[in-house]
């Protein structure tokens, strides 16, 4: 059996994790363990640190040796763990800045974040839910009383009295207050866990989309490559060799190599023009009353002329009109970009985009009728 590629392994793992989220049968702690494997496959150190802290907690005193406090504070934002405790509103006319520091703190907003790990949160939630079940009014109740007695003497005779200290209503109220307290804490913990769960889900979903988009992109480039390999190489092999030369220079960190790659792009376009529309000394009539100079050095115009000649039928001409304009603009943009590469300081991204655009441009032209 053929071994899976790294992308295939990542894709299969993301689908498995997303299914775990949808089925909601596993504790989040278990899902995070799978996500850590995904982060390792992606070589994403920040995400790996984030998921590790979700399992171990964010308490500064127990941070893993490989994770700094600054890193912990950074990734705590990803889970929505930060919260703001609003300060008091100062009375009208009170200048807080003139108060003693300990009083100023009462009016300042305090930023902090929850440090409990996901396993701790899940345990706290289960414990709170169990405690709520036990908080029910008693089935039998004997009021608590305070007895007082006094001896004979003076104007008072000997006697005693009882004062009820706690009624059944008091007990019910205490239970209700405790339930409200637990429910408030439970709501906070559940809300936090939901935010963490959603943040981790979104991470896995983004990875899944990137893999799928990457596969789509690879398919698009593969289709363009097949067009070039199967059709264009027969009609313009010299341009293919120039394109290969341009690609070979992309991995270099030497600006001189980049400039050579950009020069290759210009040569590719000229070679293509020489193949599909050789030079002419007379002007070429283009569109309605428009003429183009299609001499040796006017290879951009010659490509435009080729596009015009390759469009048959009035309906098709209308359909391709906007597309022709786009192709012409791309030719001009490539030409200007190569000029920038030759005469000015260039960046590697400019080189990469120039070569890729040239490749896609030729692939687009190959969809037209070659004459």
C-alpha positions, 0 to 999 in steps of 0.5 A: 500500500502506498504511504500517504503524503503529508498533505493527505495525512493532514487532510484525513486528520482534519476531517477526523477532528471536524467529525469529532466536533460534529458528533460531540461524543469526545471530551474537548481534552481528547480532541485537543490531543489530536489537534496537537498532532495536527499542529506538529504535522503543520510545523506550527510552533505557536499553535502547538504551544497554545494547545499545550497550554489548553491542556496544562493551564495558564498559571504562570507558576506551572508554565512548561519550560518551553513556553514563556509568559509572553507567549502564554499571554499571546495565545490566551487571546486566541481562546477568548480567555481574557476578560475585563473587570470594570472599575467603579465609576468615580463620583461627580467632581472626583479627580481619580488621579489625585487619589492615593494609589490604593484608591485609584485601583478601585476605579481602574479596569482590570484585565486578566485571563482565566488560567484553568486548563480545559480538563480542569474546566470540564471537571468543574462543570461536571462537579457544579452540575452534580452539586446542583442536583443535590440542592433540593429542599428537605423533605422533612424539616424541624425549625431551629430554635433559640431557647431562653430561660430565667429564674425567679426573683424580683418582679419576674417569675421563673420561666422560659421562651423559644425563638425560631432561628431558622424557618423552612423558608429560610432554608429554601432561600439559602438553597436558592441562593447557593444554586444561583451562585453555582449556576453563575459560575457554571455559566461562566465556565461553560461559556469559556469552554465554548469559546475555547472549543470554537477557537480550536474548531476554527483553527482545524477548519482553516487548516482543512480549507487551506489543504482543500484550496491548495489541492484545487490550486494544484489542480488548476496549475496541473491543468495549465501545465498539461495545456503547455506540455501537450499543446504549446510545446509542439508549437513553441518549444523555445518558450518552454525552455525559457520558462524552465530557465525562469523557474530554475532561478526562483529558488535563488537569493541572488537579485541578479538571478531574479533579474535574469528570471524577469528577462526570461519572461520578456523573452518568453512573450516575444518568442510566443509572439514570434510563433503566433503572429510573426512580425509585419512591416505594415500596420495591423487593423485592430477593432473598429478603425484601430491600427497596431504597429506589429514590427519586430520589437512590438511583440506586445502588439503582435500578441494583441493581433493574435488574440484579435485573429483568434476570436471568431464569430460576433457572439464570441467576440462580444463574449471575449471582449472583456477577456481580451482587455484583461489579457492585454492589461496583463501583457502590459503589466508583465512588460512593465514589471520586467522593466522594473526588474531590469532597471530598478531594485526588485523584490523576490515576490515581484519575480515570483508573480511575474513568472507565475503570471507569464505561465498562466497568461500562456495557458489562457492563450492556449485556450484560443484557436492557434493558427 
